[in-house]
Amino acid sequence: MTPLRGFSPPGRGLIVAAAFVIVMAGLHAAAAIVAPFLLAVFIAIVATPPLRWLRRRGAPKWGALLVITFVLLDFGSLFALATTGALEGFRDSLPTYQERLVVLTNQFGGWLENVGMPNSREAVPDIFDPTQAMAVVKVLLSNASGLFADGLLILFTVIFILLEAPGLPAKLKAAFKTTDQSDARIKKVLSAVNQYMLIKTLASLATAGFIWIWLWFLGIDFAVLWAMLAFLLNFVPFVGSILMAIPAVLLALVQTDIATTLLVAAGYLVVNTAIGSILEPKIMGRGLGISTLAVFLSLLFWGFVLGTVGVFLSVPLTMVLIIAFEASPLTRPIAILLGPDIASDSVAVPQPTADQPQAVPGQQREETQQDQ
């Protein structure tokens, strides 16, 4: 007998919903601790297949782990150094861009006044304030040391997770008496997350590479910085492809002319369409197993619960929730609603047979009362 069997279906639904709200509120309160840990977990999931490949090739456990650690540390160090250097160069070049931006805003304000919008020359500089860009760069540079410390903490967490990963299934089975069905469900979660993270990482690298080549070809300053920004924002569904293009397009407008700016915008559009809308869905096969609305809502939900890390991990976290909801009859309807679209002809609707006529409303209740 399950603990919720004595409650009516609406009561059980309310209890499950209340428990979910309490857990999410706890995660939101502990986001400063939970978010880096979850990021380390997903990085460890991605690093597990290369670790297993090295072990199958005969590498010892510590040797394979040392190789994975060196790769992660090297990649993170190169990323941090390149980003910091590009930000410092961008900060040094900001006065030149500010002068150009002031001229452009005055021209744009004058054009708006000519088409019938008075006082635009004074209002436009308030909207496109160059000092805001300087403030953002200063904040990023001042937080660079803190980001580096967080990166080291995440790296150490990844190392310890990889150390414990081989013996974790046996520990779970001994601690929670898990069944074969539970083990299969855990493997399904790990396989789905690993596939998504691996494909998304490769797609982000391809996006960043093509963006860097295109911006370098057009002569846009700090092409490496915008390519790294494209790599990060490609993990954000829907809005990431838009946000990654804004800084480079604005810089192209300030640095060059309208024609080059349109070429920069067209390059972002072509790369995001080719990789994000054509190539990536084909590689993933049937898709993420999540409805489009659920992806958008998960972006808002996990962003609120876990902050910036939740925005980047919104899709894999929702995938884990859907697989977890499928395990229980109480939460399976939620998994169906969050899942992909279902064809209407594939849903079987019970039809009354000839010897079992359709009951009129209230008839079944009256018959039950008479039997009692």
ChimeraX attribute file (.defattr): number of C-alpha atoms within 10 A of each C-alpha:
attribute: neighborCount
match mode: 1-to-1
recipient: residues
	/A:1	5
	/A:2	5
	/A:3	7
	/A:4	14
	/A:5	9
	/A:6	10
	/A:7	11
	/A:8	10
	/A:9	12
	/A:10	9
	/A:11	12
	/A:12	17
	/A:13	15
	/A:14	12
	/A:15	14
	/A:16	15
	/A:17	13
	/A:18	12
	/A:19	12
	/A:20	12
	/A:21	12
	/A:22	12
	/A:23	12
	/A:24	16
	/A:25	13
	/A:26	13
	/A:27	16
	/A:28	19
	/A:29	13
	/A:30	13
	/A:31	19
	/A:32	13
	/A:33	12
	/A:34	16
	/A:35	20
	/A:36	19
	/A:37	16
	/A:38	19
	/A:39	19
	/A:40	22
	/A:41	17
	/A:42	19
	/A:43	21
	/A:44	23
	/A:45	22
	/A:46	20
	/A:47	20
	/A:48	19
	/A:49	12
	/A:50	15
	/A:51	21
	/A:52	15
	/A:53	12
	/A:54	18
	/A:55	16
	/A:56	10
	/A:57	10
	/A:58	10
	/A:59	15
	/A:60	12
	/A:61	13
	/A:62	11
	/A:63	14
	/A:64	19
	/A:65	23
	/A:66	14
	/A:67	15
	/A:68	20
	/A:69	18
	/A:70	12
	/A:71	12
	/A:72	16
	/A:73	15
	/A:74	12
	/A:75	11
	/A:76	16
	/A:77	14
	/A:78	12
	/A:79	13
	/A:80	17
	/A:81	12
	/A:82	15
	/A:83	21
	/A:84	16
	/A:85	14
	/A:86	18
	/A:87	18
	/A:88	16
	/A:89	13
	/A:90	18
	/A:91	18
	/A:92	12
	/A:93	12
	/A:94	17
	/A:95	14
	/A:96	11
	/A:97	17
	/A:98	17
	/A:99	12
	/A:100	15
	/A:101	21
	/A:102	17
	/A:103	14
	/A:104	17
	/A:105	21
	/A:106	17
	/A:107	14
	/A:108	16
	/A:109	20
	/A:110	18
	/A:111	14
	/A:112	16
	/A:113	14
	/A:114	11
	/A:115	8
	/A:116	9
	/A:117	12
	/A:118	13
	/A:119	12
	/A:120	18
	/A:121	18
	/A:122	13
	/A:123	13
	/A:124	19
	/A:125	18
	/A:126	10
	/A:127	9
	/A:128	14
	/A:129	14
	/A:130	18
	/A:131	11
	/A:132	10
	/A:133	15
	/A:134	16
	/A:135	11
	/A:136	12
	/A:137	16
	/A:138	15
	/A:139	11
	/A:140	16
	/A:141	17
	/A:142	11
	/A:143	11
	/A:144	16
	/A:145	12
	/A:146	12
	/A:147	14
	/A:148	14
	/A:149	11
	/A:150	13
	/A:151	18
	/A:152	14
	/A:153	14
	/A:154	19
	/A:155	21
	/A:156	14
	/A:157	20
	/A:158	23
	/A:159	18
	/A:160	13
	/A:161	18
	/A:162	22
	/A:163	14
	/A:164	12
	/A:165	13
	/A:166	12
	/A:167	10
	/A:168	13
	/A:169	15
	/A:170	11
	/A:171	13
	/A:172	12
	/A:173	14
	/A:174	10
	/A:175	9
	/A:176	8
	/A:177	11
	/A:178	14
	/A:179	10
	/A:180	10
	/A:181	10
	/A:182	13
	/A:183	14
	/A:184	11
	/A:185	16
	/A:186	16
	/A:187	13
	/A:188	14
	/A:189	19
	/A:190	16
	/A:191	14
	/A:192	17
	/A:193	21
	/A:194	21
	/A:195	18
	/A:196	18
	/A:197	20
	/A:198	15
	/A:199	16
	/A:200	18
	/A:201	17
	/A:202	13
	/A:203	21
	/A:204	22
	/A:205	18
	/A:206	17
	/A:207	23
	/A:208	25
	/A:209	17
	/A:210	17
	/A:211	27
	/A:212	21
	/A:213	14
	/A:214	19
	/A:215	23
	/A:216	14
	/A:217	10
	/A:218	16
	/A:219	14
	/A:220	22
	/A:221	18
	/A:222	19
	/A:223	21
	/A:224	20
	/A:225	21
	/A:226	23
	/A:227	26
	/A:228	22
	/A:229	19
	/A:230	28
	/A:231	25
	/A:232	17
	/A:233	22
	/A:234	26
	/A:235	21
	/A:236	18
	/A:237	20
	/A:238	15
	/A:239	13
	/A:240	19
	/A:241	22
	/A:242	15
	/A:243	15
	/A:244	20
	/A:245	23
	/A:246	14
	/A:247	12
	/A:248	25
	/A:249	21
	/A:250	15
	/A:251	17
	/A:252	24
	/A:253	20
	/A:254	20
	/A:255	18
	/A:256	14
	/A:257	10
	/A:258	13
	/A:259	10
	/A:260	18
	/A:261	21
	/A:262	13
	/A:263	16
	/A:264	23
	/A:265	16
	/A:266	14
	/A:267	17
	/A:268	24
	/A:269	14
	/A:270	12
	/A:271	19
	/A:272	24
	/A:273	14
	/A:274	13
	/A:275	16
	/A:276	20
	/A:277	11
	/A:278	11
	/A:279	13
	/A:280	17
	/A:281	14
	/A:282	12
	/A:283	12
	/A:284	13
	/A:285	8
	/A:286	9
	/A:287	13
	/A:288	20
	/A:289	17
	/A:290	19
	/A:291	17
	/A:292	16
	/A:293	13
	/A:294	17
	/A:295	21
	/A:296	15
	/A:297	15
	/A:298	22
	/A:299	22
	/A:300	15
	/A:301	18
	/A:302	22
	/A:303	18
	/A:304	14
	/A:305	20
	/A:306	25
	/A:307	16
	/A:308	13
	/A:309	18
	/A:310	25
	/A:311	23
	/A:312	22
	/A:313	23
	/A:314	24
	/A:315	25
	/A:316	22
	/A:317	17
	/A:318	24
	/A:319	22
	/A:320	16
	/A:321	15
	/A:322	22
	/A:323	19
	/A:324	16
	/A:325	18
	/A:326	16
	/A:327	14
	/A:328	11
	/A:329	9
	/A:330	14
	/A:331	17
	/A:332	16
	/A:333	13
	/A:334	14
	/A:335	21
	/A:336	17
	/A:337	15
	/A:338	23
	/A:339	21
	/A:340	17
	/A:341	12
	/A:342	11
	/A:343	7
	/A:344	7
	/A:345	7
	/A:346	7
	/A:347	8
	/A:348	7
	/A:349	7
	/A:350	6
	/A:351	9
	/A:352	10
	/A:353	8
	/A:354	7
	/A:355	6
	/A:356	8
	/A:357	9
	/A:358	11
	/A:359	9
	/A:360	7
	/A:361	8
	/A:362	8
	/A:363	10
	/A:364	11
	/A:365	9
	/A:366	11
	/A:367	10
	/A:368	9
	/A:369	8
	/A:370	8
	/A:371	6
	/A:372	6
